[in-house]
Each structure stands twice: as structure tokens, then as C-alpha cells.
Amino acid sequence: MREPVRIGGTAEHGPGLTELLEQVAQGDQDAFARVYDAVAGPVLGLVRRVLCDPAQSEEVTQEVFVEVWRTAARFQRERGSAMTWVMTLAHRRAVDRVRSAQARTDREERVARLEHMPAYDHVSEQVESRLEREQVRRCLGGLTERQRQAVTLAYYRGLTYREVAELLTLPLGTIKTRMRDGLIRLRDCLGGGS
């Protein structure tokens, strides 16, 4: 039977937790078993307070001891006690688990919201676009030939008013008047829905 580990440790009572942790850093499995016996209860208690789930608490506690075994060499006695170092590892690991669970829940909620969004209806969008094009064509048909020519050159060919005037060999003012009158008629036709 192992003698109990003293948190402070004295020469007459055997090595304390600090010395045992330093031995664990050297790969001493017996020292690790004694560290485990000394701190398993407090570590599990701390993790349970953070997580509130017994099964996850046991899992995280196991992860903490794996981390203690792997990273014991990082412990520095001048920066604090061995117990504080182990409990800090436990607290960080428990908080990481809570954050991970929250992130997973947030992701699942976003996915669920996306799945419940109405699907984009390509067919109705195409029908609507076709109807709008037909209405624009019909309204363009209601313009005078000169207005239709000016609007078509400016809006479908991308020419400026000046370029339209040069192409049709007409004064710029005439083109502006035709464009204004044509756009007013188009607005009235498209806005009225007729």
C-alpha cells in the first residue's frame, strides 16, 4: 500500500506532490500513480462543477491526466504549486469542453435554420424574369420609332447620349428630348402594370 502524498511534502513523510510531478516529468510511472491518487478527487470535483455532466466529467478528467503525463516537464515549481498547476489544466480542459459543446450547438442551430429556409425557386424566378422581359418589350413597342431607337442604343448597346447623337447624326438636345420622353412613357407603361 502506498503512503499518502503530502501536498507540501517533507523529507520525513516522503516526496510531496511537487517532487512527484518532477519525477513524472522523468517518466516515472509509480510517481504518476501517486499523483493520480492525490489529485483525482479534486480534479473530478472541479470538472464536474464546470460541466455538470457526470459522463463528460469523467472523460475530461481522464484527458487531464493524459495531459499531466505528457506535459509534466512544463511544470515550474517557482511559478506555483503542483496542485494549482494540475487544477489549472483541469479547469482549462473543462472550459474548452463547454466552449466546444456550445460551438457545436451553435453550428447545429445554424444548419437547422438554413434547412428550414425556403428553397430558392429557379423555375418561378425564370418565369418572373421572362414576364418582365415581355412587359419591357411590349412597352418598348409603345414608343415612337425615334424614341425606341434612342432608348435601345443607350440602354441595350450601352452608348452615351453623345454617342447616340453622333451615331444618328442628330443634335445632342434632340436625343436628350427623345430619351426623356421615351423613358417617361416606359415608366408609365411599366409602372401601371398594363
Buried (B, 14 or more C-beta within 10 A) or exposed (E): EEEEBBEEBEEEEBBBBBBBBBBBBEEBEEBBEBBBEBBBEEBBEBBBEBBEBEEBBBBBBBBBBEBBBEEBEEBEEEEEBBBEBBBEBBBEBBBEBBEEEEEEEEEEEEEEEEEEEEEEEEEEEEEEEEEEEEBBEEBBEBBEEBBBBBBBBBBEEEBEBEBBBEBBEBEEEEBBBBBEBBBEBBEEBBEEEE
